[in-house]
Amino acid sequence: MSQRPRIFAFSLILLSLILITIRLFQNQGTSTFEMGFGYEVSYDFNIKGNPEYSVRTFLPSSNRRQQVTIIGEKQFSAITLENQNKVVKWRGSSSSEKGLGVQLFFKARSITYHIDSLINYSPNSDSGLIQYLRPTNYVQSDHPKIRSLALRLSMSHTKTLDMLESFYNYVLAMPSANTSGLTDAVMALENNEASCNGKSRLFVALCRNMGIPARLSGGLILEDTTKKTSHLWAEVYIGDEWVPFDVLNGHFASLPAHYMELYKGDEFLIRRTAGVPFNYQFQIRKKRVNDFP
């Protein structure tokens, strides 16, 4: 074998390795902290005069994007890990008004993923991701109307990024509905409007229909206020990473620093004993990080 073919073969191998490195690098998330600021978050729950009660909700966990410090609680009955989520429960009996809650400090990074535009689309068949490809009661990814829309939006797209942009732009352009009621993927499509939960379910359903693993993630959008409303967004599995998409507020492959993730999956934020008088709110205060303990 002459020297020239050897050099040529080596160059091809080197070029392939460089392209693989670039592809992996472009698919990594870059993140920055909201400089100097964080949030004090208080769960303010109230049970009124019932002998037996049970309340269940989620606690945020620390990860590479967000940092959480619990600084106060009121009589936890249990903290458990369920389906990757940290669940806090209160159980007991009381004939008078009773306060339940948690207080925590939170700070996080905004994060942006750069998806390689050269990644070819192909349905994912990884058995470890099968639960993120299946239809559910609220994410009816096998419904004929979902299938028809997914095929229309993905037509002629051979790259993963192009297909995701097509799904995302369609759902983002859908009118927003100011409702706290549950909206599933088909309802969102048929009504041509939805709040965060309906839009996110529809986006996830479109991805799953085309064999792209996707799931839901929920939490709070933190502002210096008191609120009851939670938020739902989507995550898509791309190149060994779960990449966030908020199709209500326009965050493509990114998540802002003031989003506090509480759980993965299609969950209800609070579950409680039926018929028990119950009030809740989240008190949120923006603070300088130097004021944190």
JOTA-V125258 format. One record per helix or strand of 3 or more residues. SS is the DSSP state (hx for helix, st for strand). FROM is the first residue (numbers start at 0). TO is the last residue. If there is no record, write none. Layout:
# JOTA-V125258
ss/from/to
SS/FROM/TO
SS/FROM/TO
This chain:
# JOTA-V125258
ss/from/to
hx/2/25
st/28/32
st/36/47
st/49/58
st/65/72
st/77/81
st/84/93
st/97/112
hx/126/131
hx/143/153
hx/159/172
hx/184/190
hx/195/208
st/213/220
st/230/237
st/240/245
st/258/263
st/276/287
hx/288/290
